[in-house]
Amino acid sequence: MTSALPSVLDLAPVVPVVVVEDAADAVPLARALVAGGLPAIEVTLRTPAALDAIRAIAAEVPDAVVGAGTVISAGGVADAVGAGARFLVSPGWTESLLDALRSSGLPFLPGVSTTSEVVALLERGVSEMKFFPAEAAGGVPYLTSLSGPLPQARFCPTGGISLGSAPSYLSLPNVGCVGGTWMLPADALAARDWARVESLAREAAQLRTR
């Protein structure tokens, strides 16, 4: 990740991974997360409302550092940048996608799940990555194994991580933060219970690395 901005991995111990169905919910949801101490917010490009959500958060929640997730094409990179995203996250990477991520000028976390992918990115000067899907791809034991031969790689593990398992990840020397959804339970979002989201975010924000 190359940017003059602080690393996304160092903004908070947890990056909420948000799927926005209704753009009208984006601002109150982001405000609740920021109030709870989680300023870095990844809005996934999985719904028609995602880009409008990023635009709204960027315009109306100045303390949020809003990013775009599930970025899988050069077009997605351009759309996210145009909407005001401040960082980009992909579930995986190809040469063309990596070129587009670099050209954006924004911090980015390309996704990896194998040692070869990590080495390939290190060869290209990228040392900060998303480890996905974290639990399915080997979890804490896998990342522990990587830390010896590849200590220069740092990760944001995402995928299947919970409040209970997050501390084990955050204790690793090669993990800067984790991505998660547990502070965004479906029933709270459906009820627009932003106070509950804020409370769960505050609990997550109290987790600390090492």
N, C-alpha and C positions, 0 to 999 in steps of 0.2 A: 504494500500500500504506500503510495507516494503522495504526500500532500503537506502543505504548510500547516494545516490544521492538526490539532492533537490526534493521536491515534484513536480510532473508534474503540479499540480494545481497552483503552484506558479511561474512557468516559464514565463507566459504571460497571459494577460486577455482572449485571444482567442487561441484555438488550431484549426488550419485548418484541416478539415477532407477531405483527398485527395483520389480520385479514379483515378488511373493511368492506362490509356489504352495502352500507348506506353512508355516503360522503358527509351527510349531516352529523354523523356521530364522530367524525374525525377529530374535530377541535375539542369537544368536551372529553373525549377519550385521551387525547394527548395531554391535555391539561391535568387530568387525573394522574397519569403516569409521571409527568414532570413533578407534580406536587409531592408524589410519593418518593421522588429521588431517582427516577430513571429517565434521564434526558435523551438518551439515544434510542430512537424508535424506528424499527424496521417495518415499513408498510410493504407487504408483499404484492407483487403485480399479478394477483390471481383473480381479481374481480374487476368488473367494469368501473367500479367506484374508486379504484386504487389511485389513479393519477389525480383525480379531483381531491382525494383525501390528502395526498402529499401537498398539493397546491394550498389547500386550506390551512394545514398545519404550518407550512413554511411562512404563510402570510400572517397568521393569527396567534401562533404560539412561539414567541421569539426565544424562549428558553429551551425549546425542543431542538434536538439535532435529528432531523427527520431524514431517513434513508429509504431507499427502494430495495426490496428483496425479490427473489425469484426473477432476477434479471438474466435472461438466457439468449439475448440477441443484441446485435448492434442497434436495431430499432428500439428495443427496450431501454438500452442505455440512453439513446437520444431523448426518448419520451420522459424518462426519469429526470434527466438533467433539465429539460424544459419545464418540468413541473416544480422544480426547486429542490430536488433531493440533494442532500449534502454528503451522502455516501452511498455506495452501491454494493449489493451482495448477490452472489450467484450460487446456485446449488452445485455447480460444476463449472468446468471451463474447457474451451477449445482455443486454438491459436487466434482465430478471428474474434472470438468474444474477448479474449485477453487484450487484443489490440484496441478494441472499442472501449474497454474499461480504462485502459491507460490513456487513450485519447480524450476521455471525458474530463481529465484534470481533477477528478474527485478521488477521495480515498475509496478503496474497494477491497472486498474480501472475496476472492474466488474460492469456490468450494472444492474440497478434496476428500477422498476417503481411502487412498492408498499411498504407500511410501513413494512409489514411482511418480505419482502426481505431485507430491510435495517436493521431491528432488527436481522435477521439471520446472516447477515455479521458482525454486531457489536459483536454478541456472539462469532464469530470466529476471532475476533481481527482485522477486516478490517474496517477502518473508512473513507476511501476515495473511492468514487464510481462515476460511470457514471450514470446520471439520463436520461433514454431513454425509449421511444421517448418523449422528454421534453414537447413540446407543446401538443401533443395528450394525454399525461399522466397527465395533470393538470397544467403544467407550473408554473409560479411564485406563484399563490395562493397555489398550492399543496406544493411546497418547503417551503413557508412561514409557512404553517401549521406544517410541519415536524420540523422546527427549535426549537419549544418550547419543545416538549417531547424528541427530539433526537438531542440535540445541538452538540453532539460529532461527528455526521456524516457530512462530507463535500462532495460536489458534483461538477462534471463537467456536467451540463445539455447540451444535444445534441439532435437535431432533431427539425427542423422547426424554429430555432432561426435565426434572422436577425440582421442587424446593428441597426435597430430601436428598437428591443425588447431586445437586449443583455444588455443594461444598467440596465434594471429592474431586470434581473437575477443577474448581477454583484453587485447590491446594497444589495443583501441578505447576512446575516452573515454566512450562511452555503454553499455559492457558492464561489469556488476558481477561476474558469475560466469557459468559455463556449466553446463548440465545434461548428464549423460552416463551411459553404461552400460558404457564400456570397462573399468572396474575391476571389472566383474561378469560375467566370461565364463561362458558357459553350462556349460562343462565343470567349472569351479571350483565353481559353485553345485551342480551335480549331485553332485560328490564331497564337498561340504561342506568344501572346502579353504579354511578361513577365513584361514589364514596367507597364502595367495596373494592373497586379496582385500585383506587388510591391506597387503601389499606394494604392490599396484597402487594402493591408495588413497593410500599415502604418496607414491608417485611423482606422482600427480595433485595432491596437496596442495602439492607444491613449486612448482607453477605459480603465477605471480603476475601480478596485473593491472598494466599500465603500468610 
